[in-house]
Amino acid sequence: MMKTLGVLGGMGPAATLAFLARVQALTPATGDEDHIRVIADINPQVPNRHSQPEAAGRTLGEMAARLRDAGAEVLAMPCNTAHAHAGAIRAAGLPFIDMVVETARVAKAGGARRVGVLATPGGEALYATALEAEGVEMVRLSAADRDRFMAVVFGVKAGDVGAAQRSAMRDLAAALVSAGAEGVIGGCTEAPLLLDGDDVAVPLTDSAEVLARACVGMCL
Amino acid sequence: MMKTLGVLGGMGPAATLAFLARVQALTPATGDEDHIRVIADINPQVPNRHSQPEAAGRTLGEMAARLRDAGAEVLAMPCNTAHAHAGAIRAAGLPFIDMVVETARVAKAGGARRVGVLATPGGEALYATALEAEGVEMVRLSAADRDRFMAVVFGVKAGDVGAAQRSAMRDLAAALVSAGAEGVIGGCTEAPLLLDGDDVAVPLTDSAEVLARACVGMCL
């Protein structure tokens, strides 16, 4: 029996659509009716996850409850950083697939002992915990590269997915490899809009792909 | 004050994502928060609009009411054929942007006196009424071309947007032009997945584009 997936989206909007397209691509289908029902709240006005964490948690909790009331049976959120508010989302009482925990597991299963993480500061903090739980060492971006990463992410949110942006994201991944990473996690849902597995010298674990796969596994 | 858009989607799922991407592309934005909030019920299990019209109407009415209860303030549905059930959707009491009526208006405004329509049989019947209201003559696909059109649409729903499919859709548009159409309406949300304006010798009015533009106009 298929389950209806509720998606807390909009962080950002383009990343949410890329995630939903991945869910569809990963679903074996010969017609409309083979696909999972998805109720997506694409809310680009979720308060800033860095500067207004309490307000963000409140809004995400409300979104989760509304998705439940609209018929969702499983929840997912294609934004790593916002997983700091997983507790507020779980309060709605539905199973919530934790993107960060799942991604750390998949990266570990790939065999890397040291994994580099492309993430916002908030996302990186979550991956530090999740990777530690897996017994995997985390390789962080340098402070200067972190600033570059955030500039690239906000460029994507402004609609720029051009060649300079792609090149910058590739360089950031390469810096993690130079620092000893045997695997790289695309730990921000904007990352896969700019970076493919072919762009990185070591295995790339894309958090959006991992979450999409987990959603299909749970809902189909 | 921005309005929250509720989308009755899933007919088909890929067409819904293409529509949502268009809404985003048509929104002037320099960051997440400039985008419209969209609650999309991507429901690929809406009963068949041709063979089970009563059940389809009931389901669409329920989806509209749930979107309203989840916070939607304006409703839209990126599926022309399902507009046969506009009444059931309007019963939720929210403004519903009628894709067929809007598209007929835009095609008329383009100056064509005879407009060809790429649509399912159900969609074509709705366009016949909408174009007549605009005083525009409709050019229909032949029975054989209609069968070809439906085969192409179901190919898209099965995931095939390849070159042969594109070529077939281009030929169908050309057949309408040969039959006297001075403009062509892409009156099925699967059509733009295969057909661009450059593929047609006369102006192409894409119903998904028209609806996306109307949604941005109404919600922004």
Contacts between the chains, C-beta under 8 A, distances in Angstrom:
chain1	res1	chain2	res2	distance
A	2	B	45	7.9
A	10	B	32	6.7
A	10	B	35	7.2
A	10	B	37	6.9
A	10	B	38	8.0
A	11	B	32	6.7
A	12	B	32	4.4
A	12	B	35	7.9
A	13	B	24	5.4
A	13	B	32	6.4
A	13	B	35	4.7
A	14	B	21	7.9
A	14	B	24	6.3
A	17	B	17	5.7
A	17	B	20	5.7
A	17	B	21	5.5
A	17	B	24	7.1
A	20	B	17	5.7
A	20	B	42	7.3
A	21	B	14	7.9
A	21	B	17	5.5
A	24	B	13	5.4
A	24	B	14	6.3
A	24	B	17	7.1
A	29	B	158	7.1
A	29	B	159	6.6
A	30	B	158	4.9
A	31	B	154	7.0
A	31	B	157	5.3
A	31	B	158	6.1
A	32	B	10	6.7
A	32	B	11	6.6
A	32	B	12	4.5
A	32	B	13	6.4
A	32	B	44	4.3
A	32	B	45	8.0
A	32	B	157	5.3
A	33	B	44	5.5
A	33	B	45	5.6
A	34	B	44	7.4
A	35	B	10	7.3
A	35	B	12	8.0
A	35	B	13	4.7
A	35	B	42	7.9
A	35	B	44	4.0
A	36	B	44	7.6
A	37	B	10	6.9
A	37	B	41	7.6
A	37	B	42	6.7
A	37	B	43	4.9
A	37	B	44	6.4
A	37	B	45	6.0
A	38	B	40	7.7
A	38	B	42	4.4
A	39	B	39	7.4
A	39	B	40	7.2
A	39	B	41	5.1
A	39	B	42	7.3
A	39	B	70	7.9
A	40	B	38	7.7
A	40	B	39	7.2
A	40	B	40	4.8
A	40	B	42	6.7
A	41	B	37	7.6
A	41	B	39	5.1
A	41	B	70	7.2
A	42	B	20	7.3
A	42	B	35	7.9
A	42	B	37	6.7
A	42	B	38	4.4
A	42	B	39	7.3
A	42	B	40	6.7
A	43	B	37	4.9
A	44	B	32	4.2
A	44	B	33	5.6
A	44	B	34	7.4
A	44	B	35	4.0
A	44	B	36	7.6
A	44	B	37	6.5
A	45	B	2	7.9
A	45	B	32	7.9
A	45	B	33	5.6
A	45	B	37	6.0
A	66	B	70	4.8
A	66	B	71	6.5
A	67	B	70	7.5
A	69	B	69	6.8
A	69	B	70	7.1
A	70	B	39	7.8
A	70	B	41	7.2
A	70	B	66	4.8
A	70	B	67	7.5
A	70	B	69	7.1
A	70	B	70	4.6
A	71	B	66	6.5
A	154	B	31	7.1
A	157	B	31	5.3
A	157	B	32	5.3
A	158	B	29	7.1
A	158	B	30	4.9
A	158	B	31	6.1
A	159	B	29	6.6
